[in-house]
Amino acid sequence: MNNVDLNSDLGESFGAYTIGNDKEVLKYISSANIACGYHAGDHNVMFETVQLAKKYGVQIGAHPGFHDLAGFGRREMILSPREVYNLVIYQIGSLAAVCKVNGTALSHVKPHGALYNMAAKIPEMAKAIAEAVYDLDPGLVLFGLAGSELVKAGEEKGLVIAHEVFADRTYQPDGALTSRMHENALIHDTQVAINRVIRMIKEGKVAAVDGTDVLIKADTICIHGDSPKALEFVIELKQALIEENISMRKSWG
């Protein structure tokens, strides 16, 4: 039987601004990647989201990004490896503290947005992130784009890694995600997205934008929590997985 983790990027509200439907999405996923205050989120939202994840038995992960609230962490920034290491340590440490006082603990780390995409291609940045995760807690699982430099760096460092695939994104022939600057970056048809996910899990393949097949490993599937149809999609996807005899992963042990 195949099994897979369903993750979602959550805790991205801040101050008076509400983003996503975290309270409902958390009922259907197995891992939550919680924003740590740099690209989104704040201390109050971090506490609330950790408490909800604990309530629903969802694994908690840190979702560190660039310090770019206005750009939602999706704009590239040129930082040295040391600066990347420091910002990742800072954000993971913040969420780890929130987890500790709430009687729970982090299970994984998944970089956000531009930090994630740059680390997928730039070895020095990938190594800085992997080293930060390892130095803080070598028991943490590192999520990264399937087949990317980030998962390679994590493996080399000795971390448990999770190859991540995206339900609502298109892929380039080299396995990279299509930039959000292109109009074909997102998949809006729910059934098309579900069919692609099933194929990635069962066949280890996904069709790129040029029609060619890309070999891919799917340990965890990302559901974007800020999507208007996130709740509807995760409910339908979970039902489709059940029908395909694909179970939800409960841990990374």
PyMOL commands that set and color helices and strands:
alter all, ss='L'
color gray80, all
select helices_A, chain A and resi 22-25+43-55+81-101+113-121+123-136+149-157+190-203+230-243
alter helices_A, ss='H'
color red, helices_A
select strands_A, chain A and resi 2-10+31-35+59-63+108-109+141-145+160-166+205-207+213-215+220-223+246-248
alter strands_A, ss='S'
color yellow, strands_A
deselect
rebuild
show_as cartoon
